[in-house]
Amino acid sequence: MCVTLGNAAEVFEHRADSVPRNSYTETMHHVGHLGPGDLWRPTGGRPHIVTEIRSRQNTVIVTDQLGQAHRYPADALVPTAVRDPLTLGVGVARAGA
């Protein structure tokens, strides 16, 4: 599964970065919705990229791109982020143009 605005438990505010492709909306998701490549905010700040999810008994371990692992109860809500969709064609020459 992956995090989307549609499966968010809560949607907060949009964060526009100076580079449009780095903009995202702050959200909360059930930890079971996280998958590799999703954006997760382990400290509630800037998003990290989920690289691994492991489940054991009633615990979920989420690992980020820095190798940092965080444990959550299997029913936890965690701070996440949903990327803004990329705008195709911006800054790219279009065929036939």
N, CA, C and O atoms as a GROMACS GRO file, in nm:
protein
  388
    1MET      N    1   0.085  -0.117   0.000
    1MET     CA    2   0.000   0.000   0.000
    1MET      C    3   0.089   0.123   0.000
    1MET      O    4   0.208   0.113   0.031
    2CYS      N    5   0.035   0.238  -0.034
    2CYS     CA    6   0.112   0.361  -0.027
    2CYS      C    7   0.026   0.472   0.030
    2CYS      O    8  -0.097   0.461   0.033
    3VAL      N    9   0.089   0.579   0.076
    3VAL     CA   10   0.015   0.690   0.135
    3VAL      C   11  -0.037   0.782   0.024
    3VAL      O   12   0.035   0.816  -0.070
    4THR      N   13  -0.163   0.820   0.038
    4THR     CA   14  -0.227   0.914  -0.055
    4THR      C   15  -0.313   1.008   0.028
    4THR      O   16  -0.338   0.984   0.146
    5LEU      N   17  -0.359   1.114  -0.034
    5LEU     CA   18  -0.451   1.202   0.037
    5LEU      C   19  -0.582   1.129   0.064
    5LEU      O   20  -0.649   1.155   0.164
    6GLY      N   21  -0.619   1.037  -0.026
    6GLY     CA   22  -0.744   0.964  -0.012
    6GLY      C   23  -0.747   0.867   0.105
    6GLY      O   24  -0.853   0.845   0.163
    7ASN      N   25  -0.631   0.807   0.142
    7ASN     CA   26  -0.631   0.712   0.253
    7ASN      C   27  -0.570   0.770   0.380
    7ASN      O   28  -0.536   0.696   0.473
    8ALA      N   29  -0.556   0.903   0.385
    8ALA     CA   30  -0.501   0.969   0.504
    8ALA      C   31  -0.603   0.969   0.616
    8ALA      O   32  -0.723   0.988   0.593
    9ALA      N   33  -0.555   0.949   0.737
    9ALA     CA   34  -0.641   0.962   0.855
    9ALA      C   35  -0.667   1.109   0.884
    9ALA      O   36  -0.774   1.145   0.934
   10GLU      N   37  -0.569   1.195   0.853
   10GLU     CA   38  -0.581   1.340   0.869
   10GLU      C   39  -0.497   1.408   0.763
   10GLU      O   40  -0.390   1.360   0.728
   11VAL      N   41  -0.546   1.521   0.713
   11VAL     CA   42  -0.472   1.604   0.617
   11VAL      C   43  -0.453   1.739   0.682
   11VAL      O   44  -0.548   1.801   0.729
   12PHE      N   45  -0.328   1.784   0.686
   12PHE     CA   46  -0.297   1.911   0.751
   12PHE      C   47  -0.275   2.020   0.646
   12PHE      O   48  -0.370   2.059   0.579
   13GLU      N   49  -0.156   2.068   0.632
   13GLU     CA   50  -0.134   2.180   0.541
   13GLU      C   51  -0.031   2.148   0.434
   13GLU      O   52   0.053   2.058   0.448
   14HIS      N   53  -0.041   2.224   0.328
   14HIS     CA   54   0.051   2.209   0.216
   14HIS      C   55   0.180   2.284   0.248
   14HIS      O   56   0.177   2.396   0.298
   15ARG      N   57   0.293   2.222   0.217
   15ARG     CA   58   0.424   2.285   0.236
   15ARG      C   59   0.489   2.303   0.100
   15ARG      O   60   0.526   2.205   0.036
   16ALA      N   61   0.504   2.426   0.058
   16ALA     CA   62   0.568   2.453  -0.070
   16ALA      C   63   0.717   2.475  -0.048
   16ALA      O   64   0.757   2.563   0.028
   17ASP      N   65   0.798   2.396  -0.112
   17ASP     CA   66   0.943   2.410  -0.106
   17ASP      C   67   0.984   2.505  -0.217
   17ASP      O   68   0.903   2.538  -0.304
   18SER      N   69   1.108   2.550  -0.215
   18SER     CA   70   1.155   2.641  -0.319
   18SER      C   71   1.162   2.571  -0.454
   18SER      O   72   1.157   2.636  -0.558
   19VAL      N   73   1.173   2.440  -0.454
   19VAL     CA   74   1.174   2.362  -0.578
   19VAL      C   75   1.038   2.293  -0.588
   19VAL      O   76   1.005   2.213  -0.501
   20PRO      N   77   0.957   2.323  -0.690
   20PRO     CA   78   0.821   2.270  -0.695
   20PRO      C   79   0.810   2.118  -0.677
   20PRO      O   80   0.714   2.073  -0.615
   21ARG      N   81   0.903   2.041  -0.726
   21ARG     CA   82   0.890   1.896  -0.715
   21ARG      C   83   0.911   1.846  -0.572
   21ARG      O   84   0.888   1.729  -0.543
   22ASN      N   85   0.954   1.934  -0.481
   22ASN     CA   86   0.975   1.896  -0.342
   22ASN      C   87   0.860   1.940  -0.252
   22ASN      O   88   0.870   1.929  -0.130
   23SER      N   89   0.751   1.988  -0.310
   23SER     CA   90   0.637   2.031  -0.230
   23SER      C   91   0.556   1.910  -0.185
   23SER      O   92   0.552   1.808  -0.254
   24TYR      N   93   0.492   1.923  -0.070
   24TYR     CA   94   0.415   1.810  -0.017
   24TYR      C   95   0.306   1.863   0.076
   24TYR      O   96   0.310   1.978   0.119
   25THR      N   97   0.210   1.776   0.106
   25THR     CA   98   0.105   1.805   0.202
   25THR      C   99   0.127   1.720   0.325
   25THR      O  100   0.144   1.598   0.314
   26GLU      N  101   0.127   1.782   0.443
   26GLU     CA  102   0.146   1.708   0.567
   26GLU      C  103   0.020   1.628   0.598
   26GLU      O  104  -0.092   1.680   0.586
   27THR      N  105   0.037   1.501   0.636
   27THR     CA  106  -0.074   1.411   0.663
   27THR      C  107  -0.042   1.321   0.781
   27THR      O  108   0.070   1.322   0.833
   28MET      N  109  -0.141   1.244   0.821
   28MET     CA  110  -0.124   1.135   0.918
   28MET      C  111  -0.185   1.011   0.854
   28MET      O  112  -0.292   1.018   0.793
   29HIS      N  113  -0.116   0.898   0.867
   29HIS     CA  114  -0.165   0.771   0.812
   29HIS      C  115  -0.149   0.660   0.915
   29HIS      O  116  -0.065   0.669   1.005
   30HIS      N  117  -0.229   0.557   0.901
   30HIS     CA  118  -0.207   0.436   0.979
   30HIS      C  119  -0.074   0.378   0.933
   30HIS      O  120  -0.046   0.375   0.813
   31VAL      N  121   0.008   0.332   1.026
   31VAL     CA  122   0.142   0.283   0.993
   31VAL      C  123   0.136   0.170   0.890
   31VAL      O  124   0.232   0.151   0.814
   32GLY      N  125   0.028   0.095   0.885
   32GLY     CA  126   0.014  -0.012   0.788
   32GLY      C  127   0.001   0.034   0.645
   32GLY      O  128   0.014  -0.047   0.553
   33HIS      N  129  -0.024   0.163   0.622
   33HIS     CA  130  -0.033   0.216   0.486
   33HIS      C  131   0.104   0.250   0.428
   33HIS      O  132   0.117   0.267   0.307
   34LEU      N  133   0.206   0.260   0.513
   34LEU     CA  134   0.339   0.298   0.465
   34LEU      C  135   0.403   0.186   0.383
   34LEU      O  136   0.385   0.068   0.411
   35GLY      N  137   0.476   0.227   0.281
   35GLY     CA  138   0.550   0.133   0.200
   35GLY      C  139   0.678   0.199   0.151
   35GLY      O  140   0.690   0.321   0.162
   36PRO      N  141   0.773   0.123   0.099
   36PRO     CA  142   0.897   0.181   0.048
   36PRO      C  143   0.869   0.290  -0.055
   36PRO      O  144   0.786   0.274  -0.145
   37GLY      N  145   0.940   0.401  -0.040
   37GLY     CA  146   0.925   0.515  -0.129
   37GLY      C  147   0.830   0.622  -0.076
   37GLY      O  148   0.830   0.734  -0.126
   38ASP      N  149   0.750   0.589   0.025
   38ASP     CA  150   0.658   0.687   0.083
   38ASP      C  151   0.736   0.789   0.166
   38ASP      O  152   0.848   0.762   0.210
   39LEU      N  153   0.676   0.906   0.186
   39LEU     CA  154   0.734   1.009   0.271
   39LEU      C  155   0.674   0.998   0.411
   39LEU      O  156   0.552   0.989   0.427
   40TRP      N  157   0.762   0.997   0.510
   40TRP     CA  158   0.722   0.980   0.649
   40TRP      C  159   0.799   1.084   0.730
   40TRP      O  160   0.916   1.111   0.700
   41ARG      N  161   0.736   1.140   0.831
   41ARG     CA  162   0.797   1.247   0.910
   41ARG      C  163   0.821   1.197   1.052
   41ARG      O  164   0.741   1.226   1.141
   42PRO      N  165   0.930   1.121   1.075
   42PRO     CA  166   0.951   1.059   1.206
   42PRO      C  167   0.958   1.157   1.322
   42PRO      O  168   0.924   1.122   1.435
   43THR      N  169   1.001   1.278   1.295
   43THR     CA  170   1.009   1.379   1.401
   43THR      C  171   0.903   1.486   1.382
   43THR      O  172   0.902   1.586   1.454
   44GLY      N  173   0.814   1.466   1.286
   44GLY     CA  174   0.712   1.566   1.258
   44GLY      C  175   0.764   1.679   1.171
   44GLY      O  176   0.687   1.768   1.134
   45GLY      N  177   0.892   1.679   1.136
   45GLY     CA  178   0.952   1.784   1.053
   45GLY      C  179   0.955   1.746   0.906
   45GLY      O  180   0.857   1.693   0.853
   46ARG      N  181   1.068   1.772   0.842
   46ARG     CA  182   1.082   1.741   0.700
   46ARG      C  183   1.072   1.591   0.676
   46ARG      O  184   1.118   1.511   0.758
   47PRO      N  185   1.012   1.553   0.565
   47PRO     CA  186   0.992   1.410   0.537
   47PRO      C  187   1.120   1.333   0.511
   47PRO      O  188   1.218   1.386   0.458
   48HIS      N  189   1.117   1.207   0.550
   48HIS     CA  190   1.220   1.109   0.518
   48HIS      C  191   1.157   1.009   0.423
   48HIS      O  192   1.034   0.998   0.417
   49ILE      N  193   1.238   0.937   0.348
   49ILE     CA  194   1.186   0.836   0.256
   49ILE      C  195   1.190   0.700   0.324
   49ILE      O  196   1.293   0.658   0.377
   50VAL      N  197   1.076   0.631   0.323
   50VAL     CA  198   1.068   0.497   0.380
   50VAL      C  199   1.144   0.402   0.288
   50VAL      O  200   1.119   0.397   0.168
   51THR      N  201   1.237   0.326   0.345
   51THR     CA  202   1.311   0.227   0.266
   51THR      C  203   1.274   0.084   0.303
   51THR      O  204   1.292  -0.008   0.223
   52GLU      N  205   1.222   0.064   0.425
   52GLU     CA  206   1.188  -0.072   0.468
   52GLU      C  207   1.080  -0.067   0.575
   52GLU      O  208   1.078   0.022   0.661
   53ILE      N  209   0.991  -0.164   0.569
   53ILE     CA  210   0.886  -0.184   0.669
   53ILE      C  211   0.895  -0.328   0.716
   53ILE      O  212   0.896  -0.420   0.635
   54ARG      N  213   0.901  -0.348   0.847
   54ARG     CA  214   0.899  -0.484   0.903
   54ARG      C  215   0.793  -0.491   1.012
   54ARG      O  216   0.781  -0.400   1.094
   55SER      N  217   0.717  -0.598   1.010
   55SER     CA  218   0.613  -0.620   1.112
   55SER      C  219   0.649  -0.742   1.194
   55SER      O  220   0.686  -0.846   1.140
   56ARG      N  221   0.638  -0.728   1.326
   56ARG     CA  222   0.658  -0.839   1.419
   56ARG      C  223   0.554  -0.827   1.528
   56ARG      O  224   0.546  -0.725   1.596
   57GLN      N  225   0.476  -0.931   1.544
   57GLN     CA  226   0.372  -0.934   1.646
   57GLN      C  227   0.288  -0.808   1.634
   57GLN      O  228   0.222  -0.788   1.532
   58ASN      N  229   0.288  -0.722   1.733
   58ASN     CA  230   0.208  -0.599   1.729
   58ASN      C  231   0.294  -0.475   1.711
   58ASN      O  232   0.256  -0.366   1.756
   59THR      N  233   0.410  -0.490   1.647
   59THR     CA  234   0.503  -0.380   1.627
   59THR      C  235   0.538  -0.367   1.480
   59THR      O  236   0.558  -0.467   1.410
   60VAL      N  237   0.547  -0.242   1.432
   60VAL     CA  238   0.593  -0.214   1.297
   60VAL      C  239   0.720  -0.132   1.309
   60VAL      O  240   0.725  -0.033   1.382
   61ILE      N  241   0.825  -0.173   1.236
   61ILE     CA  242   0.952  -0.100   1.235
   61ILE      C  243   0.967  -0.035   1.099
   61ILE      O  244   0.966  -0.103   0.996
   62VAL      N  245   0.981   0.098   1.099
   62VAL     CA  246   0.995   0.176   0.976
   62VAL      C  247   1.138   0.227   0.970
   62VAL      O  248   1.188   0.288   1.065
   63THR      N  249   1.205   0.202   0.856
   63THR     CA  250   1.344   0.246   0.837
   63THR      C  251   1.347   0.350   0.725
   63THR      O  252   1.278   0.335   0.624
   64ASP      N  253   1.429   0.456   0.744
   64ASP     CA  254   1.439   0.561   0.643
   64ASP      C  255   1.567   0.549   0.562
   64ASP      O  256   1.646   0.456   0.581
   65GLN      N  257   1.586   0.644   0.470
   65GLN     CA  258   1.701   0.642   0.378
   65GLN      C  259   1.834   0.659   0.451
   65GLN      O  260   1.939   0.633   0.392
   66LEU      N  261   1.833   0.702   0.574
   66LEU     CA  262   1.955   0.719   0.652
   66LEU      C  263   1.985   0.595   0.737
   66LEU      O  264   2.086   0.591   0.808
   67GLY      N  265   1.897   0.495   0.728
   67GLY     CA  266   1.914   0.373   0.806
   67GLY      C  267   1.859   0.383   0.947
   67GLY      O  268   1.879   0.292   1.028
   68GLN      N  269   1.790   0.492   0.979
   68GLN     CA  270   1.732   0.510   1.112
   68GLN      C  271   1.601   0.430   1.119
   68GLN      O  272   1.516   0.441   1.030
   69ALA      N  273   1.586   0.352   1.224
   69ALA     CA  274   1.466   0.271   1.242
   69ALA      C  275   1.383   0.323   1.359
   69ALA      O  276   1.437   0.362   1.463
   70HIS      N  277   1.252   0.324   1.341
   70HIS     CA  278   1.160   0.367   1.445
   70HIS      C  279   1.053   0.262   1.462
   70HIS      O  280   1.001   0.208   1.364
   71ARG      N  281   1.019   0.232   1.588
   71ARG     CA  282   0.918   0.130   1.620
   71ARG      C  283   0.786   0.198   1.654
   71ARG      O  284   0.781   0.301   1.722
   72TYR      N  285   0.677   0.137   1.605
   72TYR     CA  286   0.543   0.186   1.633
   72TYR      C  287   0.453   0.068   1.666
   72TYR      O  288   0.477  -0.043   1.618
   73PRO      N  289   0.349   0.090   1.747
   73PRO     CA  290   0.248  -0.014   1.763
   73PRO      C  291   0.179  -0.037   1.628
   73PRO      O  292   0.169   0.056   1.548
   74ALA      N  293   0.132  -0.157   1.602
   74ALA     CA  294   0.073  -0.192   1.472
   74ALA      C  295  -0.050  -0.107   1.438
   74ALA      O  296  -0.085  -0.097   1.321
   75ASP      N  297  -0.115  -0.046   1.538
   75ASP     CA  298  -0.233   0.035   1.511
   75ASP      C  299  -0.206   0.185   1.518
   75ASP      O  300  -0.299   0.264   1.528
   76ALA      N  301  -0.078   0.226   1.514
   76ALA     CA  302  -0.040   0.366   1.532
   76ALA      C  303  -0.074   0.452   1.411
   76ALA      O  304  -0.075   0.406   1.297
   77LEU      N  305  -0.103   0.580   1.440
   77LEU     CA  306  -0.109   0.683   1.337
   77LEU      C  307   0.027   0.752   1.338
   77LEU      O  308   0.077   0.788   1.445
   78VAL      N  309   0.086   0.770   1.221
   78VAL     CA  310   0.219   0.831   1.213
   78VAL      C  311   0.216   0.953   1.121
   78VAL      O  312   0.136   0.957   1.027
   79PRO      N  313   0.303   1.052   1.148
   79PRO     CA  314   0.309   1.168   1.061
   79PRO      C  315   0.371   1.131   0.926
   79PRO      O  316   0.477   1.069   0.921
   80THR      N  317   0.304   1.169   0.820
   80THR     CA  318   0.347   1.136   0.684
   80THR      C  319   0.338   1.260   0.597
   80THR      O  320   0.306   1.369   0.645
   81ALA      N  321   0.368   1.244   0.470
   81ALA     CA  322   0.355   1.352   0.373
   81ALA      C  323   0.320   1.291   0.238
   81ALA      O  324   0.365   1.182   0.204
   82VAL      N  325   0.240   1.363   0.163
   82VAL     CA  326   0.204   1.320   0.028
   82VAL      C  327   0.263   1.420  -0.069
   82VAL      O  328   0.236   1.540  -0.060
   83ARG      N  329   0.344   1.371  -0.162
   83ARG     CA  330   0.408   1.458  -0.261
   83ARG      C  331   0.303   1.522  -0.352
   83ARG      O  332   0.199   1.463  -0.381
   84ASP      N  333   0.334   1.644  -0.395
   84ASP     CA  334   0.251   1.706  -0.498
   84ASP      C  335   0.275   1.631  -0.629
   84ASP      O  336   0.387   1.588  -0.656
   85PRO      N  337   0.171   1.616  -0.709
   85PRO     CA  338   0.193   1.550  -0.838
   85PRO      C  339   0.288   1.633  -0.924
   85PRO      O  340   0.283   1.756  -0.922
   86LEU      N  341   0.371   1.566  -0.999
   86LEU     CA  342   0.463   1.636  -1.089
   86LEU      C  343   0.385   1.694  -1.205
   86LEU      O  344   0.291   1.631  -1.254
   87THR      N  345   0.422   1.812  -1.249
   87THR     CA  346   0.360   1.872  -1.365
   87THR      C  347   0.444   1.833  -1.486
   87THR      O  348   0.557   1.880  -1.501
   88LEU      N  349   0.390   1.748  -1.569
   88LEU     CA  350   0.463   1.703  -1.687
   88LEU      C  351   0.478   1.816  -1.788
   88LEU      O  352   0.385   1.895  -1.808
   89GLY      N  353   0.593   1.823  -1.850
   89GLY     CA  354   0.614   1.920  -1.955
   89GLY      C  355   0.674   2.051  -1.907
   89GLY      O  356   0.717   2.131  -1.990
   90VAL      N  357   0.678   2.076  -1.778
   90VAL     CA  358   0.736   2.201  -1.727
   90VAL      C  359   0.888   2.191  -1.741
   90VAL      O  360   0.950   2.099  -1.687
   91GLY      N  361   0.945   2.284  -1.812
   91GLY     CA  362   1.090   2.287  -1.830
   91GLY      C  363   1.143   2.180  -1.924
   91GLY      O  364   1.264   2.160  -1.932
   92VAL      N  365   1.055   2.113  -1.994
   92VAL     CA  366   1.096   2.008  -2.088
   92VAL      C  367   1.038   2.042  -2.223
   92VAL      O  368   0.920   2.075  -2.235
   93ALA      N  369   1.121   2.035  -2.325
   93ALA     CA  370   1.072   2.063  -2.462
   93ALA      C  371   0.974   1.953  -2.502
   93ALA      O  372   1.003   1.835  -2.485
   94ARG      N  373   0.860   1.992  -2.555
   94ARG     CA  374   0.760   1.896  -2.598
   94ARG      C  375   0.780   1.860  -2.743
   94ARG      O  376   0.818   1.944  -2.825
   95ALA      N  377   0.755   1.734  -2.774
   95ALA     CA  378   0.768   1.688  -2.912
   95ALA      C  379   0.667   1.763  -2.998
   95ALA      O  380   0.551   1.778  -2.960
   96GLY      N  381   0.711   1.810  -3.113
   96GLY     CA  382   0.623   1.878  -3.206
   96GLY      C  383   0.599   2.024  -3.172
   96GLY      O  384   0.521   2.091  -3.238
   97ALA      N  385   0.666   2.073  -3.068
   97ALA     CA  386   0.644   2.214  -3.030
   97ALA      C  387   0.739   2.305  -3.102
   97ALA      O  388   0.736   2.426  -3.083
   0.00000   0.00000   0.00000
